[in-house]
Amino acid sequence: MAFKLGKETRRIRSSNNTPIFRKKLDGGIIGEANMDGSIYISEDVEPGSDLEKRAIAHEGEHINQMEKGDAHYTDNHVYWKGQKFERRNGRIKYMGKWYREGTSYKDDEIFGGFPWENEAVKAENNV
């Protein structure tokens, strides 16, 4: 029995061809990086604004982190460079304490923020 190969092509995603979608995001969330390589930007962010550019750079860094294998997440956990952190109700347990997802050194100078967020903030500041 013979078969014919289809003409399907698959795109390899990178930070250079990341699909960006606008959608309603939960209160105060500006952007989200997704495991499928796409980025969501809040529909409340003005297209072409400095905020949009910074959000794309920030979320793009998370895409880069995932592509390199440094970061990964599920509904219940965040993985960073081989470490596993519990995740629930918009918080992540890090070093024995629960912190709001997205916390960086800008948000909590005492804690210092999640390392994956601090890298993303640096990328955002380079815009």
DSSP file with accessible surface (Angstrom, degrees, kcal/mol):
  #  RESIDUE AA STRUCTURE BP1 BP2  ACC     N-H-->O    O-->H-N    N-H-->O    O-->H-N    TCO  KAPPA ALPHA  PHI   PSI    X-CA   Y-CA   Z-CA
    1    1 A M              0   0  238      0, 0.0     2,-0.2     0, 0.0     0, 0.0   0.000 360.0 360.0 360.0 132.8    0.0    0.0    0.0
    2    2 A A        -     0   0   95      2,-0.0     2,-0.3     0, 0.0     0, 0.0  -0.661 360.0-165.0-102.6 159.9    1.4    3.4   -1.0
    3    3 A F        -     0   0  174     -2,-0.2     2,-0.5     2,-0.0     0, 0.0  -0.964  14.6-131.5-141.0 158.6    0.9    6.8    0.6
    4    4 A K        -     0   0  191     -2,-0.3     2,-0.2     0, 0.0    -2,-0.0  -0.932  21.6-124.5-114.2 132.1    1.5   10.3   -0.5
    5    5 A L        -     0   0  142     -2,-0.5     2,-0.0     1,-0.1    -2,-0.0  -0.522  30.1-126.1 -72.1 139.9    3.2   12.9    1.6
    6    6 A G        -     0   0   67     -2,-0.2    -1,-0.1     1,-0.1     0, 0.0  -0.139  14.7-115.9 -77.1 178.3    1.2   16.0    2.2
    7    7 A K        +     0   0  197      2,-0.1    -1,-0.1    -2,-0.0     2,-0.1   0.091  61.4 144.7-103.1  21.2    2.4   19.6    1.6
    8    8 A E        -     0   0  135      1,-0.0     2,-0.4     2,-0.0    -2,-0.0  -0.354  28.0-169.3 -65.0 136.6    2.3   20.6    5.2
    9    9 A T        -     0   0  130     -2,-0.1     2,-0.4     2,-0.0    -2,-0.1  -0.976   6.8-152.6-124.3 144.6    4.9   23.0    6.3
   10   10 A R        -     0   0  197     -2,-0.4     2,-0.3     2,-0.0    -2,-0.0  -0.961  11.7-134.3-119.5 134.5    5.7   24.0    9.9
   11   11 A R        -     0   0  147     -2,-0.4     2,-0.6     1,-0.0    -2,-0.0  -0.657  11.4-138.4 -84.1 138.9    7.1   27.2   11.0
   12   12 A I        -     0   0  150     -2,-0.3     2,-0.2     0, 0.0     5,-0.0  -0.869  26.7-137.2 -93.1 122.0    9.9   27.2   13.5
   13   13 A R        +     0   0   94     -2,-0.6     2,-0.3    23,-0.1     5,-0.1  -0.558  32.5 158.4 -84.0 144.4    9.2   30.0   15.9
   14   14 A S    >   -     0   0   36     -2,-0.2     3,-1.4    23,-0.1     4,-0.3  -0.920  59.4 -88.5-148.8 175.6   11.8   32.4   17.2
   15   15 A S  T 3  S+     0   0   54     -2,-0.3     3,-0.4     1,-0.3    49,-0.0   0.737 125.0  59.8 -63.9 -16.9   11.9   35.9   18.7
   16   16 A N  T 3  S+     0   0  151      1,-0.2    -1,-0.3     0, 0.0    -3,-0.1   0.702 116.9  27.5 -82.4 -22.1   12.1   37.2   15.1
   17   17 A N  S <  S+     0   0   59     -3,-1.4    -1,-0.2     2,-0.1    -2,-0.2   0.019  81.3 148.5-129.7  31.3    8.8   35.7   13.9
   18   18 A T        -     0   0   22     -3,-0.4     2,-0.2    -4,-0.3    20,-0.2  -0.491  48.2-125.0 -68.3 124.3    6.8   35.5   17.2
   19   19 A P        -     0   0   23      0, 0.0    20,-2.5     0, 0.0     2,-0.5  -0.529  24.4-156.5 -71.1 135.2    3.1   35.9   16.5
   20   20 A I  E     -a   39   0A  74     -2,-0.2     2,-0.4    18,-0.2    20,-0.2  -0.966  10.3-173.3-118.3 126.8    1.6   38.7   18.6
   21   21 A F  E     -a   40   0A 106     18,-2.9    20,-2.8    -2,-0.5     2,-0.5  -0.937  17.3-139.2-121.0 142.1   -2.1   38.7   19.4
   22   22 A R  E     +a   41   0A  89     -2,-0.4     2,-0.3    18,-0.2    20,-0.2  -0.851  39.0 145.0 -97.9 133.8   -4.2   41.4   21.1
   23   23 A K  E     -a   42   0A  84     18,-1.9    20,-1.6    -2,-0.5     2,-0.4  -0.979  55.5 -81.0-158.5 165.9   -6.8   40.2   23.5
   24   24 A K        -     0   0  137     -2,-0.3     2,-0.3    18,-0.2    18,-0.1  -0.623  50.0-168.1 -72.7 123.6   -8.4   41.1   26.8
   25   25 A L        -     0   0   12     -2,-0.4     3,-0.2     4,-0.2     4,-0.1  -0.818  30.7 -83.8-112.4 157.2   -6.1   40.1   29.6
   26   26 A D  S >  S-     0   0  125     -2,-0.3     3,-2.5     1,-0.2    -1,-0.1  -0.142  75.1 -54.8 -57.6 154.9   -6.9   39.9   33.3
   27   27 A G  T 3  S-     0   0   81      1,-0.3    -1,-0.2    -3,-0.0     3,-0.1   0.092 122.1  -2.1 -37.4 119.9   -6.7   43.1   35.4
   28   28 A G  T 3  S+     0   0   82      1,-0.2     2,-0.5    -3,-0.2    -1,-0.3   0.333  93.0 130.2  82.3  -7.8   -3.4   44.8   35.2
   29   29 A I    <   +     0   0   62     -3,-2.5    -1,-0.2     1,-0.2    -4,-0.2  -0.684  30.2 179.5 -84.0 127.3   -1.7   42.3   32.9
   30   30 A I        -     0   0   70     -2,-0.5    12,-2.9     1,-0.3     2,-0.3   0.810  62.9  -1.4 -95.4 -37.2    0.0   43.9   29.9
   31   31 A G  E     -B   41   0A  11     10,-0.2     2,-0.3     2,-0.0    -1,-0.3  -0.989  52.8-157.9-153.8 160.0    1.4   40.9   28.1
   32   32 A E  E     -B   40   0A  62      8,-2.3     8,-2.7    -2,-0.3     2,-0.5  -0.996  12.3-145.1-141.4 136.5    1.8   37.2   28.3
   33   33 A A  E     -B   39   0A  13     -2,-0.3     2,-0.3     6,-0.2     6,-0.2  -0.875  24.8-150.2 -97.9 133.2    4.4   34.8   26.7
   34   34 A N    >   -     0   0   19      4,-2.8     3,-2.2    -2,-0.5     4,-0.1  -0.770  22.6-121.9-109.2 151.2    2.9   31.5   25.7
   35   35 A M  T 3  S+     0   0   82     -2,-0.3    -1,-0.1     1,-0.3    -2,-0.0   0.727 110.5  65.1 -61.8 -22.1    4.5   28.0   25.5
   36   36 A D  T 3  S-     0   0  101      2,-0.1    -1,-0.3     1,-0.1     3,-0.1   0.440 122.3-103.3 -81.4   2.2    3.5   27.8   21.8
   37   37 A G  S <  S+     0   0   11     -3,-2.2     2,-0.2     1,-0.3    -2,-0.1   0.486  83.5 120.7  92.9   3.2    5.8   30.7   21.1
   38   38 A S        -     0   0    2    -20,-0.2    -4,-2.8    -4,-0.1     2,-0.4  -0.554  51.0-141.2 -98.0 165.6    3.1   33.4   20.8
   39   39 A I  E     -aB  20  33A   2    -20,-2.5   -18,-2.9    -6,-0.2     2,-0.5  -0.985   3.6-151.9-126.2 135.9    2.7   36.6   22.7
   40   40 A Y  E     -aB  21  32A  59     -8,-2.7    -8,-2.3    -2,-0.4     2,-0.4  -0.919  10.8-167.8-102.5 134.1   -0.6   38.2   24.0
   41   41 A I  E     -aB  22  31A   0    -20,-2.8   -18,-1.9    -2,-0.5   -10,-0.2  -0.979  32.9-103.3-118.2 135.2   -0.7   42.0   24.4
   42   42 A S  E >   -a   23   0A   5    -12,-2.9     3,-1.9    -2,-0.4   -18,-0.2  -0.272  19.3-133.0 -56.7 137.9   -3.6   43.5   26.2
   43   43 A E  T 3  S+     0   0  104    -20,-1.6    -1,-0.2     1,-0.3   -19,-0.1   0.645 105.0  68.6 -67.4 -11.1   -6.1   45.2   23.9
   44   44 A D  T 3  S+     0   0  122    -21,-0.3     2,-0.5     2,-0.1    -1,-0.3   0.586  79.1  93.8 -81.6 -11.2   -5.9   48.2   26.4
   45   45 A V  S <  S-     0   0    7     -3,-1.9     3,-0.1   -15,-0.1    -4,-0.0  -0.717  85.7-116.8 -86.0 129.2   -2.3   48.9   25.3
   46   46 A E    >   -     0   0  141     -2,-0.5     3,-2.0     1,-0.1     6,-0.4  -0.445  32.4-111.9 -67.5 124.9   -2.1   51.5   22.5
   47   47 A P  T 3  S+     0   0   89      0, 0.0    -1,-0.1     0, 0.0     3,-0.1  -0.323 100.6  14.1 -57.1 134.7   -0.6   50.0   19.3
   48   48 A G  T 3  S+     0   0   45      1,-0.2    -2,-0.1     2,-0.1    -3,-0.0   0.378  96.5 134.7  82.3  -3.6    2.8   51.5   18.6
   49   49 A S  S <> S-     0   0   26     -3,-2.0     4,-2.2     1,-0.1    -1,-0.2  -0.248  71.4-111.8 -74.6 163.9    3.2   53.0   22.0
   50   50 A D  H  > S+     0   0  118      1,-0.2     4,-2.6     2,-0.2     5,-0.2   0.887 120.0  56.4 -59.9 -37.7    6.3   52.8   24.1
   51   51 A L  H  > S+     0   0   62      1,-0.2     4,-2.6     2,-0.2    -1,-0.2   0.921 106.7  48.6 -61.8 -42.4    4.4   50.6   26.5
   52   52 A E  H  > S+     0   0   29     -6,-0.4     4,-2.6     1,-0.2     5,-0.2   0.938 111.5  49.5 -63.5 -43.6    3.6   48.2   23.7
   53   53 A K  H  X S+     0   0  102     -4,-2.2     4,-2.2     1,-0.2    -2,-0.2   0.912 113.2  46.5 -62.1 -42.3    7.3   48.1   22.6
   54   54 A R  H  X S+     0   0   92     -4,-2.6     4,-2.7     2,-0.2    -1,-0.2   0.906 111.9  51.1 -67.2 -39.9    8.5   47.4   26.1
   55   55 A A  H  X S+     0   0    8     -4,-2.6     4,-3.0    -5,-0.2     5,-0.3   0.918 110.3  48.8 -63.7 -41.9    5.8   44.7   26.6
   56   56 A I  H  X S+     0   0   49     -4,-2.6     4,-2.6     2,-0.2    -1,-0.2   0.919 112.9  47.7 -65.8 -40.8    6.8   43.0   23.4
   57   57 A A  H  X S+     0   0   26     -4,-2.2     4,-1.8    -5,-0.2    -2,-0.2   0.927 113.9  48.0 -64.3 -42.3   10.5   43.1   24.4
   58   58 A H  H  X S+     0   0   19     -4,-2.7     4,-1.4     2,-0.2     3,-0.3   0.964 117.2  39.8 -62.9 -53.1    9.7   41.8   27.9
   59   59 A E  H  X S+     0   0   21     -4,-3.0     4,-2.1     1,-0.2    -1,-0.2   0.860 110.9  60.0 -68.8 -32.2    7.5   38.9   26.7
   60   60 A G  H  X S+     0   0   11     -4,-2.6     4,-2.5    -5,-0.3    -1,-0.2   0.874 101.4  54.5 -61.8 -35.8   10.0   38.3   23.8
   61   61 A E  H  X S+     0   0   37     -4,-1.8     4,-2.5    -3,-0.3    -1,-0.2   0.903 105.7  52.1 -65.1 -38.1   12.7   37.7   26.4
   62   62 A H  H  X S+     0   0   17     -4,-1.4     4,-2.3     2,-0.2    -2,-0.2   0.911 108.1  51.7 -63.8 -38.2   10.5   35.0   28.0
   63   63 A I  H  X S+     0   0    3     -4,-2.1     4,-2.7     1,-0.2    -2,-0.2   0.938 110.0  49.4 -61.3 -45.4   10.1   33.4   24.6
   64   64 A N  H  X S+     0   0   41     -4,-2.5     4,-2.3     1,-0.2     6,-0.2   0.909 108.9  52.6 -59.0 -42.3   13.9   33.4   24.2
   65   65 A Q  H  X>S+     0   0    1     -4,-2.5     5,-1.9     1,-0.2     6,-1.4   0.906 111.6  45.9 -60.8 -40.9   14.2   31.8   27.7
   66   66 A M  H ><5S+     0   0   35     -4,-2.3     3,-0.8     4,-0.2    -2,-0.2   0.903 110.5  52.8 -69.5 -40.3   11.7   29.1   26.7
   67   67 A E  H 3<5S+     0   0   90     -4,-2.7    -2,-0.2     1,-0.3    -1,-0.2   0.880 109.7  49.1 -61.9 -38.1   13.5   28.5   23.4
   68   68 A K  H 3<5S-     0   0  128     -4,-2.3    -1,-0.3    -5,-0.2    -2,-0.2   0.616 116.0-116.5 -75.6 -14.1   16.9   28.1   25.2
   69   69 A G  T <<5S+     0   0   58     -3,-0.8    -3,-0.2    -4,-0.6    -2,-0.1   0.539  85.9 115.1  88.5   6.9   15.3   25.6   27.6
   70   70 A D  S   <S+     0   0   37     -5,-1.9    11,-3.1    -6,-0.2     2,-0.3   0.826  76.4  35.2 -75.4 -33.6   15.9   27.9   30.6
   71   71 A A  E     +C   80   0B  16     -6,-1.4     2,-0.3     9,-0.2    -2,-0.2  -0.921  59.0 155.5-127.3 150.8   12.2   28.5   31.3
   72   72 A H  E     -C   79   0B  85      7,-1.6     7,-3.2    -2,-0.3     2,-0.3  -0.948  15.3-167.2-162.8 150.7    9.0   26.4   31.1
   73   73 A Y  E     -C   78   0B  63     -2,-0.3     2,-0.2     5,-0.2     5,-0.2  -0.995  11.2-175.9-147.6 156.3    5.7   26.5   32.7
   74   74 A T        -     0   0   51      3,-2.9     3,-0.1    -2,-0.3    -2,-0.0  -0.752  53.2 -87.2-128.6-176.8    2.5   24.6   33.3
   75   75 A D  S    S+     0   0  140     -2,-0.2     3,-0.1     1,-0.2     0, 0.0   0.827 128.2  31.0 -62.7 -29.1   -0.7   25.5   35.1
   76   76 A N  S    S+     0   0  103      1,-0.1    11,-2.7    12,-0.1     2,-0.3   0.511 120.7  35.7-110.4  -9.3    0.8   24.3   38.4
   77   77 A H  E     - D   0  86B  47      9,-0.3    -3,-2.9    -3,-0.1     2,-0.4  -0.992  51.9-149.9-147.0 154.2    4.5   24.9   38.1
   78   78 A V  E     -CD  73  85B  13      7,-2.6     7,-3.1    -2,-0.3     2,-0.5  -0.976  19.0-156.7-118.5 136.5    7.2   27.2   36.8
   79   79 A Y  E     +CD  72  84B  68     -7,-3.2    -7,-1.6    -2,-0.4     2,-0.4  -0.963  12.0 179.6-116.1 130.7   10.6   25.7   35.8
   80   80 A W  E >   -CD  71  83B  12      3,-2.4     3,-2.3    -2,-0.5    -9,-0.2  -0.960  68.7 -30.1-136.0 114.1   13.7   27.8   35.7
   81   81 A K  T 3  S-     0   0  117    -11,-3.1   -11,-0.1    -2,-0.4   -10,-0.1   0.872 128.5 -41.2  46.6  49.4   17.1   26.3   34.8
   82   82 A G  T 3  S+     0   0   83      1,-0.3     2,-0.3   -12,-0.2    -1,-0.3   0.345 115.1 113.8  86.8  -6.0   16.2   22.9   36.2
   83   83 A Q  E <   -D   80   0B 108     -3,-2.3    -3,-2.4     2,-0.0     2,-0.5  -0.758  55.3-143.8 -99.4 148.4   14.4   24.1   39.3
   84   84 A K  E     -D   79   0B 126     -2,-0.3     2,-0.4    -5,-0.2    -5,-0.2  -0.929  14.5-171.8-115.4 130.9   10.7   23.6   39.9
   85   85 A F  E     -D   78   0B  20     -7,-3.1    -7,-2.6    -2,-0.5     9,-0.1  -0.979  25.7-117.9-126.2 132.6    8.5   26.2   41.6
   86   86 A E  E     -D   77   0B  70     -2,-0.4     7,-2.6     7,-0.3     2,-0.4  -0.372  30.4-165.1 -68.1 144.4    4.9   25.7   42.6
   87   87 A R  E     +E   92   0C  50    -11,-2.7     2,-0.3     5,-0.2     5,-0.2  -0.997  19.8 142.8-137.0 126.8    2.4   28.0   41.0
   88   88 A R  E >   +E   91   0C 126      3,-2.5     3,-1.8    -2,-0.4   -12,-0.1  -0.950  60.8   6.2-163.1 147.9   -1.3   28.7   42.0
   89   89 A N  T 3  S-     0   0  154     -2,-0.3     3,-0.1     1,-0.3    -1,-0.0   0.826 128.5 -52.2  51.6  40.0   -3.8   31.5   42.1
   90   90 A G  T 3  S+     0   0   37      1,-0.2    11,-2.6    10,-0.1     2,-0.3   0.658 119.0 102.9  75.9  15.3   -1.5   34.0   40.4
   91   91 A R  E <   -EF  88 100C 116     -3,-1.8    -3,-2.5     9,-0.3     2,-0.4  -0.927  55.6-150.6-131.4 156.2    1.4   33.3   42.8
   92   92 A I  E     -EF  87  99C   4      7,-2.9     7,-2.5    -2,-0.3     2,-0.7  -0.988  18.5-130.9-127.0 133.4    4.7   31.4   42.7
   93   93 A K  E     + F   0  98C  84     -7,-2.6     2,-0.4    -2,-0.4    -7,-0.3  -0.754  36.1 170.9 -85.9 117.4    6.3   29.8   45.7
   94   94 A Y  E >   - F   0  97C  33      3,-3.3     3,-1.7    -2,-0.7    -9,-0.1  -0.994  64.2 -12.0-134.6 123.2   10.0   30.8   45.6
   95   95 A M  T 3  S-     0   0  161     -2,-0.4    -1,-0.1     1,-0.3     3,-0.1   0.884 130.7 -50.6  53.2  42.7   12.5   30.2   48.4
   96   96 A G  T 3  S+     0   0   58      1,-0.2     2,-0.3    -3,-0.0    -1,-0.3   0.395 121.7  90.7  84.0  -3.2    9.7   29.3   50.8
   97   97 A K  E <  S-F   94   0C 134     -3,-1.7    -3,-3.3    -5,-0.1     2,-0.5  -0.924  72.7-119.9-126.6 154.6    7.5   32.3   50.2
   98   98 A W  E     +F   93   0C  82     -2,-0.3     2,-0.3    -5,-0.3    -5,-0.2  -0.780  32.7 179.3 -94.5 129.1    4.6   33.1   47.8
   99   99 A Y  E     -F   92   0C  39     -7,-2.5    -7,-2.9    -2,-0.5     3,-0.1  -0.954  35.7 -95.7-127.3 151.2    5.1   36.0   45.5
  100  100 A R  E >   -F   91   0C 120     -2,-0.3     3,-1.6    -9,-0.2    -9,-0.3  -0.329  50.1-100.1 -62.3 137.4    2.8   37.5   42.8
  101  101 A E  T 3  S+     0   0   58    -11,-2.6    -1,-0.1     1,-0.2   -14,-0.0  -0.302 109.4  31.0 -55.4 142.0    3.6   36.2   39.3
  102  102 A G  T 3  S+     0   0   25      1,-0.3    -1,-0.2    -3,-0.1     2,-0.2   0.454  80.4 156.3  89.1   0.0    5.6   38.7   37.3
  103  103 A T    <   +     0   0    7     -3,-1.6    11,-2.4     4,-0.1    -1,-0.3  -0.419  13.5 171.2 -67.4 127.8    7.4   40.1   40.4
  104  104 A S    >>  -     0   0    3      9,-0.3     4,-1.7    -2,-0.2     3,-1.3  -0.712  53.1 -88.0-123.9 178.8   10.8   41.7   39.4
  105  105 A Y  T 34 S+     0   0   84      7,-0.5     8,-0.1     1,-0.3     7,-0.1   0.796 126.3  62.0 -60.1 -25.8   13.3   43.8   41.3
  106  106 A K  T 34 S+     0   0  102      1,-0.2    -1,-0.3     2,-0.1     3,-0.2   0.817 109.5  40.8 -67.9 -28.9   11.3   46.9   40.3
  107  107 A D  T <4 S+     0   0   86     -3,-1.3     2,-0.3     1,-0.2    -2,-0.2   0.766 129.9  19.4 -89.7 -30.9    8.3   45.5   42.2
  108  108 A D     X  +     0   0   51     -4,-1.7     4,-3.1     1,-0.1    -1,-0.2  -0.750  56.3 179.6-148.3  91.8   10.0   44.2   45.3
  109  109 A E  T  4 S+     0   0  175     -2,-0.3    -1,-0.1    -3,-0.2    -4,-0.1   0.807  85.9  53.3 -66.1 -29.9   13.5   45.4   46.2
  110  110 A I  T  4 S+     0   0  169      1,-0.1    -1,-0.2     2,-0.1    -2,-0.1   0.961 117.9  34.6 -70.6 -50.9   13.7   43.3   49.3
  111  111 A F  T  4 S-     0   0   36     -7,-0.1    -2,-0.2     1,-0.1    -1,-0.1   0.905  97.0-144.1 -68.4 -42.2   12.8   40.0   47.6
  112  112 A G     <  -     0   0   23     -4,-3.1    -7,-0.5    -8,-0.2    -3,-0.1   0.332  38.8-101.5  92.4  -9.0   14.7   41.1   44.4
  113  113 A G        -     0   0    7     -9,-0.3    -9,-0.3    -5,-0.2    -8,-0.1   0.082  49.9 -50.8  84.7 165.1   12.2   39.4   42.0
  114  114 A F     >  -     0   0    0    -11,-2.4     4,-2.4     1,-0.1     3,-0.4  -0.551  48.9-128.1 -73.0 140.5   12.2   36.2   40.1
  115  115 A P  H  > S+     0   0   35      0, 0.0     4,-2.0     0, 0.0     5,-0.2   0.870 108.8  54.1 -61.2 -35.0   15.4   35.8   38.0
  116  116 A W  H  > S+     0   0   15      1,-0.2     4,-1.4     2,-0.2     5,-0.1   0.866 110.6  47.0 -67.4 -33.3   13.4   35.1   34.8
  117  117 A E  H  > S+     0   0   21     -3,-0.4     4,-2.5   -14,-0.3    -1,-0.2   0.876 107.7  55.3 -74.2 -37.4   11.5   38.4   35.3
  118  118 A N  H  X S+     0   0   29     -4,-2.4     4,-2.0     1,-0.2    -2,-0.2   0.908 107.6  50.0 -63.1 -38.3   14.6   40.4   36.0
  119  119 A E  H  X S+     0   0   54     -4,-2.0     4,-1.9     1,-0.2    -1,-0.2   0.903 111.1  49.5 -63.4 -40.4   16.1   39.2   32.7
  120  120 A A  H  X S+     0   0    0     -4,-1.4     4,-2.3     2,-0.2    -2,-0.2   0.879 107.8  53.2 -67.9 -36.3   12.9   40.3   30.9
  121  121 A V  H  X S+     0   0    2     -4,-2.5     4,-2.3     2,-0.2    -1,-0.2   0.915 107.2  52.4 -65.1 -38.4   12.9   43.7   32.6
  122  122 A K  H  X S+     0   0  126     -4,-2.0     4,-0.7     1,-0.2    -2,-0.2   0.919 109.7  48.9 -63.0 -40.5   16.5   44.2   31.4
  123  123 A A  H >< S+     0   0   21     -4,-1.9     3,-0.8     1,-0.2    -1,-0.2   0.906 110.7  51.0 -64.7 -38.9   15.4   43.4   27.8
  124  124 A E  H >< S+     0   0   17     -4,-2.3     3,-1.4     1,-0.2    -1,-0.2   0.877 105.5  55.5 -65.6 -37.2   12.5   45.8   28.2
  125  125 A N  H 3< S+     0   0   88     -4,-2.3    -1,-0.2     1,-0.3    -2,-0.2   0.664  97.0  66.0 -71.3 -15.9   14.8   48.5   29.3
  126  126 A N  T <<        0   0  139     -3,-0.8    -1,-0.3    -4,-0.7    -2,-0.2   0.432 360.0 360.0 -84.7   0.1   16.9   48.1   26.2
  127  127 A V    <         0   0   99     -3,-1.4   -73,-0.1    -4,-0.1    -3,-0.0  -0.563 360.0 360.0 -81.0 360.0   14.0   49.3   24.0
